[in-house]
Amino acid sequence: MNTKNNSFDKVAEKFANLMISKMETISSNWQKPWFPKFSNSHNFLPQNLTGRVYQGGNAFLLLLLCEGLNYRTPVFLTFNQAKNQNILILKGSISFPVYYTMFYAYNRKTGEKISFEEFKMLSKEEQREYCLVGINKSYSVFNLDQTNFAEKYPERWGRLKDSFSKKEDPITNVPGMYKNDNLDNLLTTQSWVCPINLKPIDQAYYAPLYDYISMPLKEQFKDGEAFYATMLHEMAHSTGIESRLNRDKFCTGGKKDYAREELVAELTSGLSGLFFGIVSGIREENAQYLKSWISTMKEEPKFLLSVLSDSMKAVKYMAERLNLNINQIAESIEIKEAV
């Protein structure tokens, strides 16, 4: 038995259980958003004690954890970081894993192993002699609420708590339906990677064969946020074709593959929308997939990691073209989210 793989299987199971718990709450009310309203303040983002924001799938999962356990701040730290700061982890506290993949290169003929840093120093011709292998790893973190930080550093705690106050003020910056200037500008200039056509139709969709998006008119939606969230969902689909991210099993026609692609688009819309201040529930037509997503994750916990990996690639792709702060969500080159 491979102990390392078995250990990471348990980590993947923790991630899956967290997502399943969220999906089960959505199943009783499919209009419940992926993220709570307070998240759209752009500052309630999971980060460590130095302010470094967690990336990719870790940001998504830790934000769900903050919501589920009602943590007052999204600040996390490791046991050693707590020790170095003379902070005590409260008795009975349960940590949560943060995941990544370390890459190594192996010579195809000799089997010689070199680090990823050494691999990057090779010429392109030399790199062809090696194959890259990713090893899943994780480390455990605790939220500040699980420590005595508030008692140890009351002034710092006060400032942190104020900066992450969970205000759920509705977006009412303009009269009528919510307006997002960045996405409206994208529509006006048609500056997305494919055309986005607004029509008085009944359903939004992306047509991969012809590479365009069709959207109902904004006034056909229950509110402005639902319009933009749906638009981001279809934009997420449009990243999957071969000439862009070439997503595995994209539009292959299989029912299971189609359901997976819908989950990729849902999570992409949810996280990219978070950075625009757009919070909306799951699309009505996708509520039917909730049971199948939950069932698949129970059977294959690593399914969630593969979906999150594709979602984060789509978020990064969209961020680079929509002027989002990709430093907060982009994957690093050396350390990437695990699949």
C-alpha positions as CSV (number, residue, x, y, z in Angstrom):
1,M,0.0,0.0,0.0
2,N,1.3,3.5,-0.9
3,T,1.0,5.3,2.5
4,K,1.5,8.7,1.0
5,N,-1.3,8.3,-1.5
6,N,-3.5,6.8,1.1
7,S,-2.8,9.8,3.4
8,F,-3.8,12.2,0.6
9,D,-6.9,10.2,-0.1
10,K,-8.0,11.1,3.4
11,V,-7.2,14.8,2.7
12,A,-9.3,14.6,-0.5
13,E,-12.1,13.1,1.5
14,K,-12.1,16.1,3.9
15,F,-12.4,18.4,0.9
16,A,-15.2,16.4,-0.6
17,N,-17.1,16.2,2.7
18,L,-16.9,20.0,3.0
19,M,-18.3,20.5,-0.5
20,I,-21.0,17.9,0.0
21,S,-22.1,19.7,3.1
22,K,-22.4,22.9,1.1
23,M,-24.3,21.2,-1.7
24,E,-26.7,19.6,0.7
25,T,-27.6,23.1,2.1
26,I,-28.1,24.3,-1.5
27,S,-30.2,21.3,-2.4
28,S,-32.8,22.5,0.2
29,N,-32.7,26.0,-1.3
30,W,-31.0,26.1,-4.8
31,Q,-31.1,29.9,-4.7
32,K,-28.7,29.9,-1.8
33,P,-25.4,31.4,-3.0
34,W,-22.1,29.6,-3.2
35,F,-20.7,32.3,-1.0
36,P,-22.5,34.5,1.6
37,K,-23.1,38.2,0.9
38,F,-20.3,39.4,3.2
39,S,-17.8,37.8,0.9
40,N,-18.5,40.3,-1.9
41,S,-16.6,43.0,0.0
42,H,-13.5,41.8,-1.8
43,N,-11.5,41.6,1.5
44,F,-12.9,38.5,3.2
45,L,-10.5,36.2,1.4
46,P,-8.7,33.3,3.1
47,Q,-5.1,34.3,4.0
48,N,-2.3,33.5,6.4
49,L,-1.2,35.7,9.3
50,T,1.2,37.7,7.0
51,G,-1.7,38.6,4.7
52,R,-0.7,36.3,1.8
53,V,-4.0,35.2,0.2
54,Y,-4.5,31.4,-0.4
55,Q,-4.7,30.5,-4.0
56,G,-7.0,28.5,-6.3
57,G,-9.0,25.7,-4.8
58,N,-7.6,26.4,-1.3
59,A,-9.3,29.8,-1.4
60,F,-12.6,28.3,-2.4
61,L,-12.5,25.5,0.2
62,L,-11.3,27.7,3.1
63,L,-14.0,30.3,2.3
64,L,-16.6,27.5,2.6
65,L,-15.0,26.5,5.8
66,C,-15.2,30.0,7.2
67,E,-18.9,30.2,6.3
68,G,-19.7,26.7,7.7
69,L,-18.0,27.3,11.0
70,N,-18.8,31.0,11.2
71,Y,-15.2,32.1,11.7
72,R,-14.9,35.8,12.4
73,T,-11.9,36.3,10.2
74,P,-10.5,34.3,7.2
75,V,-7.0,34.2,8.7
76,F,-5.2,30.8,9.1
77,L,-1.9,29.7,10.4
78,T,0.1,26.5,10.9
79,F,1.0,25.0,14.3
80,N,4.6,26.1,13.8
81,Q,3.5,29.6,12.9
82,A,1.4,29.8,16.0
83,K,4.3,28.5,18.1
84,N,6.7,31.2,16.7
85,Q,4.1,33.9,17.5
86,N,3.6,32.4,21.1
87,I,0.0,31.7,20.1
88,L,-1.7,28.7,21.6
89,I,-4.0,26.4,19.6
90,L,-7.1,25.8,21.7
91,K,-7.7,22.3,23.1
92,G,-9.9,20.2,20.9
93,S,-9.3,22.3,17.8
94,I,-9.4,20.4,14.5
95,S,-7.1,21.5,11.7
96,F,-8.0,21.8,8.0
97,P,-5.6,20.8,5.2
98,V,-4.2,23.1,2.5
99,Y,-3.1,21.2,-0.6
100,Y,-0.5,21.6,-3.3
101,T,1.6,19.5,-5.7
102,M,5.4,19.3,-5.8
103,F,6.8,18.6,-9.2
104,Y,9.8,16.5,-10.0
105,A,11.3,15.5,-13.4
106,Y,12.6,12.0,-14.3
107,N,14.9,11.1,-17.1
108,R,13.0,8.9,-19.5
109,K,16.0,6.6,-20.1
110,T,18.0,6.6,-16.9
111,G,15.3,7.3,-14.4
112,E,17.4,10.1,-12.8
113,K,15.3,12.4,-10.7
114,I,15.9,16.2,-10.6
115,S,14.0,19.0,-9.0
116,F,11.5,21.2,-10.8
117,E,14.0,24.1,-10.4
118,E,16.7,22.1,-12.1
119,F,14.3,21.1,-14.9
120,K,13.4,24.7,-15.6
121,M,17.1,25.5,-16.1
122,L,17.4,22.9,-18.9
123,S,17.0,23.9,-22.6
124,K,13.7,22.9,-24.3
125,E,15.5,20.1,-26.1
126,E,16.9,18.7,-22.8
127,Q,13.5,19.0,-21.2
128,R,12.1,16.6,-23.7
129,E,14.3,13.9,-22.2
130,Y,12.4,14.1,-18.9
131,C,8.8,13.5,-17.8
132,L,7.2,15.7,-15.1
133,V,5.6,13.9,-12.1
134,G,3.4,15.6,-9.5
135,I,3.3,14.4,-5.9
136,N,0.3,15.5,-3.9
137,K,1.1,17.1,-0.5
138,S,-0.8,19.0,2.2
139,Y,-0.2,20.8,5.4
140,S,-2.6,21.6,8.2
141,V,-3.9,25.1,9.2
142,F,-6.0,26.5,12.0
143,N,-8.2,29.6,12.0
144,L,-7.5,32.4,14.4
145,D,-10.8,31.6,16.2
146,Q,-9.1,28.3,17.2
147,T,-6.3,30.1,19.0
148,N,-5.8,32.5,21.9
149,F,-4.7,35.2,19.5
150,A,-7.5,37.6,20.7
151,E,-6.3,37.4,24.3
152,K,-2.6,37.4,23.4
153,Y,-2.7,40.4,21.0
154,P,-6.0,42.2,21.7
155,E,-5.1,45.3,19.6
156,R,-4.1,43.3,16.6
157,W,-7.2,41.2,16.9
158,G,-9.4,44.3,17.1
159,R,-7.9,45.7,13.9
160,L,-8.2,42.3,12.1
161,K,-11.8,41.8,13.2
162,D,-12.8,45.3,12.1
163,S,-11.2,44.8,8.7
164,F,-13.1,41.6,8.1
165,S,-16.4,42.6,9.6
166,K,-19.1,40.5,7.9
167,K,-21.3,43.2,6.6
168,E,-24.1,41.9,4.4
169,D,-25.2,45.2,3.0
170,P,-27.1,44.8,-0.3
171,I,-25.7,46.3,-3.5
172,T,-27.7,49.4,-4.1
173,N,-25.2,51.7,-5.8
174,V,-27.5,52.4,-8.7
175,P,-31.3,52.5,-9.0
176,G,-33.1,49.6,-10.5
177,M,-31.2,46.4,-11.3
178,Y,-27.6,46.0,-10.1
179,K,-25.1,47.2,-12.6
180,N,-21.5,46.0,-13.0
181,D,-19.4,48.5,-15.0
182,N,-16.6,46.1,-15.9
183,L,-18.9,43.5,-17.3
184,D,-21.1,46.0,-19.0
185,N,-18.0,47.4,-20.7
186,L,-17.0,44.0,-21.9
187,L,-20.5,43.6,-23.5
188,T,-20.4,47.0,-25.1
189,T,-16.9,46.6,-26.5
190,Q,-17.4,42.9,-27.3
191,S,-13.9,42.3,-25.8
192,W,-14.4,38.8,-24.6
193,V,-12.7,35.9,-26.5
194,C,-15.9,35.2,-28.3
195,P,-19.1,37.2,-29.1
196,I,-21.7,37.6,-26.4
197,N,-25.1,38.2,-28.0
198,L,-28.1,39.6,-25.9
199,K,-31.4,38.4,-27.2
200,P,-35.0,38.0,-25.9
201,I,-34.6,34.2,-25.6
202,D,-35.5,31.8,-22.8
203,Q,-32.1,30.3,-22.0
204,A,-28.5,31.2,-21.9
205,Y,-26.0,29.0,-23.7
206,Y,-22.5,28.7,-25.2
207,A,-22.3,27.2,-28.7
208,P,-18.9,25.5,-29.0
209,L,-19.3,24.6,-32.6
210,Y,-19.7,28.3,-33.6
211,D,-17.9,29.8,-30.6
212,Y,-20.4,32.3,-29.3
213,I,-22.5,33.0,-26.2
214,S,-26.2,33.8,-26.3
215,M,-27.7,35.5,-23.3
216,P,-31.3,36.6,-22.5
217,L,-31.9,40.3,-21.9
218,K,-30.9,41.6,-18.5
219,E,-34.5,42.5,-17.6
220,Q,-35.5,38.8,-18.1
221,F,-33.6,37.9,-14.9
222,K,-34.9,38.1,-11.4
223,D,-32.0,40.6,-10.5
224,G,-28.8,42.0,-11.9
225,E,-26.6,39.7,-10.1
226,A,-28.3,36.6,-11.6
227,F,-27.7,38.1,-15.1
228,Y,-24.0,38.6,-14.5
229,A,-23.5,35.3,-12.7
230,T,-25.1,33.5,-15.7
231,M,-22.9,35.5,-18.1
232,L,-19.8,34.4,-16.1
233,H,-21.0,30.8,-16.2
234,E,-21.3,30.8,-20.0
235,M,-17.9,32.6,-20.3
236,A,-16.5,29.8,-18.2
237,H,-17.8,27.3,-20.7
238,S,-16.2,29.2,-23.5
239,T,-12.7,28.7,-22.0
240,G,-12.9,25.0,-22.4
241,I,-12.5,24.6,-26.2
242,E,-9.3,23.1,-27.7
243,S,-7.9,26.5,-28.8
244,R,-8.1,27.8,-25.2
245,L,-7.8,25.6,-22.1
246,N,-8.6,22.4,-24.0
247,R,-10.5,21.0,-21.1
248,D,-10.5,17.2,-20.8
249,K,-13.8,15.6,-22.0
250,F,-15.2,19.1,-22.9
251,C,-18.5,18.7,-24.8
252,T,-17.9,15.0,-25.5
253,G,-21.7,14.4,-25.3
254,G,-21.7,12.0,-22.4
255,K,-24.2,12.7,-19.6
256,K,-21.6,12.4,-16.9
257,D,-19.1,14.6,-18.7
258,Y,-21.7,17.2,-19.3
259,A,-22.6,17.3,-15.6
260,R,-18.9,17.7,-14.8
261,E,-18.5,20.6,-17.1
262,E,-21.6,22.3,-15.6
263,L,-19.9,22.0,-12.1
264,V,-16.7,23.5,-13.5
265,A,-18.7,26.4,-14.9
266,E,-20.7,26.8,-11.6
267,L,-17.5,27.0,-9.5
268,T,-15.8,29.3,-12.0
269,S,-18.7,31.6,-12.0
270,G,-18.9,31.6,-8.2
271,L,-15.3,32.4,-7.6
272,S,-14.8,34.9,-10.4
273,G,-18.1,36.5,-9.4
274,L,-16.7,36.9,-5.8
275,F,-13.9,39.1,-7.1
276,F,-16.4,41.3,-8.9
277,G,-18.7,41.5,-5.9
278,I,-21.3,39.4,-7.5
279,V,-23.0,36.8,-5.3
280,S,-25.7,34.6,-6.8
281,G,-27.2,31.2,-6.3
282,I,-26.8,28.1,-8.5
283,R,-28.5,28.2,-11.8
284,E,-32.0,26.7,-11.7
285,E,-31.3,24.3,-14.5
286,N,-28.2,23.0,-12.7
287,A,-30.0,22.3,-9.4
288,Q,-30.9,18.9,-11.0
289,Y,-27.2,17.9,-11.0
290,L,-26.7,18.4,-7.2
291,K,-27.6,14.9,-6.3
292,S,-25.3,13.4,-9.0
293,W,-22.4,15.7,-8.0
294,I,-22.8,14.7,-4.3
295,S,-23.0,11.0,-5.3
296,T,-19.9,11.2,-7.4
297,M,-17.9,13.0,-4.7
298,K,-18.9,10.4,-2.1
299,E,-17.6,7.6,-4.4
300,E,-14.6,9.5,-5.8
301,P,-13.4,12.3,-3.4
302,K,-10.6,13.3,-5.8
303,F,-13.2,14.1,-8.4
304,L,-13.7,17.5,-6.6
305,L,-9.9,18.2,-6.9
306,S,-9.9,17.6,-10.6
307,V,-13.0,19.9,-11.0
308,L,-11.4,22.6,-8.8
309,S,-8.2,22.4,-10.8
310,D,-10.1,23.0,-14.1
311,S,-12.2,25.7,-12.4
312,M,-9.2,27.6,-11.2
313,K,-7.5,27.4,-14.6
314,A,-10.7,29.0,-16.0
315,V,-10.7,31.6,-13.3
316,K,-7.1,32.5,-14.0
317,Y,-7.8,32.6,-17.8
318,M,-10.8,34.9,-17.2
319,A,-8.9,37.1,-14.7
320,E,-6.1,37.8,-17.1
321,R,-8.7,39.2,-19.6
322,L,-11.0,40.9,-17.1
323,N,-8.5,42.9,-15.0
324,L,-9.1,40.9,-11.9
325,N,-6.4,40.8,-9.2
326,I,-4.8,37.6,-10.4
327,N,-2.1,37.8,-7.7
328,Q,-4.9,36.7,-5.3
329,I,-6.1,33.7,-7.3
330,A,-3.6,32.6,-9.9
331,E,-1.7,29.4,-9.4
332,S,2.1,29.7,-8.9
333,I,4.5,28.1,-11.3
334,E,6.4,26.0,-8.9
335,I,3.5,24.9,-6.7
336,K,0.1,24.2,-8.1
337,E,-3.3,22.9,-6.8
338,A,-3.4,19.2,-6.8
339,V,-5.4,17.0,-9.1
